[in-house]
């Protein structure tokens, strides 16, 4: 599946919070720090850039899919 090239970091962070159980715990500069405890503890930094580069988006998707035990496509479909 091809990655979208027009996603903003803030939109990705909001989608992870509303649909995947992450909570915004902090923001340091232009990076939003998200955290979840389901199914295990995981912290993630999402840059608040407009738009996100495809490599950065791919790394975020890879981390979330490994932490949640789902495929990248499942996460990408909810963004």
PyMOL commands that set and color helices and strands:
alter all, ss='L'
color gray80, all
select helices_A, chain A and resi 9-19+54-68+72-77
alter helices_A, ss='H'
color red, helices_A
select strands_A, chain A and resi 23-28+31-36+42-47
alter strands_A, ss='S'
color yellow, strands_A
deselect
rebuild
show_as cartoon
